[in-house]
Amino acid sequence: MSFRPLPKCLTIKQSTIDGLGLFATSKIFSGTILGVGWVKNEDYKDGFVRTPLGGFINHSDEPNCVKLKLDIDSLWLQTNHDIESGEELTVTYTLYNVRTEGLFKLH
């Protein structure tokens, strides 16, 4: 089995928001947890290192994803509504406004 930096339902491509962004390659349902976007590391700004999920997702004031704190060492990315194939995934840029909830489903 080979390492995949992103779930199969996502790809990175040119964004109309800024630079590169995360895009759905297939429909993703609301409540889907896509994986870890940020890992705690006090040596980095804001105390977190970004994974490909956290590093390529763009900001929106009306995001289609949220950050979840499911453990003490990482922040996870979860969709907050259905996302259609070709749609860009977005999140509000904050590392201090994180929902803390249990797991729904991994995609």
Phi and psi in degrees as a GROMACS rama.xvg file:
@    title "Ramachandran Plot"
@    xaxis  label "Phi"
@    yaxis  label "Psi"
@TYPE xy
-97.1333  157.761  SER-2
-74.9179  134.94  PHE-3
-119.799  116.246  ARG-4
-69.5725  -18.8261  PRO-5
-131.654  151.618  LEU-6
-61.6221  155.686  PRO-7
-58.9556  -22.576  LYS-8
-83.1394  2.40283  CYS-9
-127.972  151.565  LEU-10
-143.03  166.117  THR-11
-108.78  129.622  ILE-12
-154.573  176.31  LYS-13
-58.0621  134.424  GLN-14
-109.518  146.356  SER-15
-81.7398  -11.72  THR-16
-79.6535  -56.0817  ILE-17
-172.997  124.808  ASP-18
54.8467  -127.132  GLY-19
-99.9356  153.361  LEU-20
-144.179  173.443  GLY-21
-92.1822  132.783  LEU-22
-130.694  144.296  PHE-23
-75.2831  134.7  ALA-24
-98.5661  -8.40091  THR-25
-154.717  168.723  SER-26
-63.365  137.197  LYS-27
-122.684  127.866  ILE-28
-83.7292  151.679  PHE-29
-54.6362  138.241  SER-30
88.3051  0.949943  GLY-31
-76.3595  127.59  THR-32
-89.292  119.898  ILE-33
-89.0246  -21.2626  LEU-34
138.975  -173.306  GLY-35
-79.9047  127.882  VAL-36
-104.818  -24.9141  GLY-37
-145.234  137.325  TRP-38
-120.602  132.582  VAL-39
-61.3238  130.454  LYS-40
-160.589  109.035  ASN-41
-64.9775  -13.1986  GLU-42
-78.3438  -7.69431  ASP-43
-110.594  156.101  TYR-44
-54.0516  138  LYS-45
66.8707  2.91885  ASP-46
77.6337  12.7065  GLY-47
-136.147  148.27  PHE-48
-102.917  139.976  VAL-49
-90.2098  139.727  ARG-50
-88.2647  178.719  THR-51
-54.8996  -35.8228  PRO-52
-61.5065  -47.834  LEU-53
-76.2922  -27.1222  GLY-54
-81.1692  -24.1915  GLY-55
-111.184  -4.04924  PHE-56
-80.2573  137.191  ILE-57
-96.4891  161.119  ASN-58
-80.0806  146.931  HIS-59
-149.397  145.016  SER-60
-75.9569  -15.5972  ASP-61
-127.257  70.351  GLU-62
-73.1891  157.709  PRO-63
-103.207  6.04621  ASN-64
-137.919  159.13  CYS-65
-132.586  160.61  VAL-66
-94.3329  138.139  LYS-67
-120.148  139.062  LEU-68
-103.154  100.948  LYS-69
-100.071  -12.2899  LEU-70
-152.146  178.556  ASP-71
-81.3797  -13.4236  ILE-72
-110.616  2.24504  ASP-73
-155.423  160.635  SER-74
-119.788  133.353  LEU-75
-104.581  155.311  TRP-76
-105.8  127.359  LEU-77
-131.044  139.329  GLN-78
-73.9425  144.307  THR-79
-112.498  5.06336  ASN-80
-162.117  169.418  HIS-81
-61.0213  140.164  ASP-82
-120.942  127.358  ILE-83
-84.3845  154.513  GLU-84
-54.7595  132.384  SER-85
91.8573  -13.0335  GLY-86
-78.2938  141.173  GLU-87
-80.5152  138.315  GLU-88
-87.4414  140.002  LEU-89
-138.025  161.337  THR-90
-147.173  155.664  VAL-91
-79.366  127.529  THR-92
-73.7164  97.8949  TYR-93
-153.347  145.638  THR-94
-111.725  11.1116  LEU-95
-121.368  1.77589  TYR-96
-122.35  78.9245  ASN-97
-119.975  131.389  VAL-98
-74.5979  142.31  ARG-99
-118.403  107.456  THR-100
-143.722  170.943  GLU-101
-78.3572  167.433  GLY-102
-67.4991  143.551  LEU-103
-100.218  -84.7973  PHE-104
-144.982  145.235  LYS-105
-90.6747  138.597  LEU-106
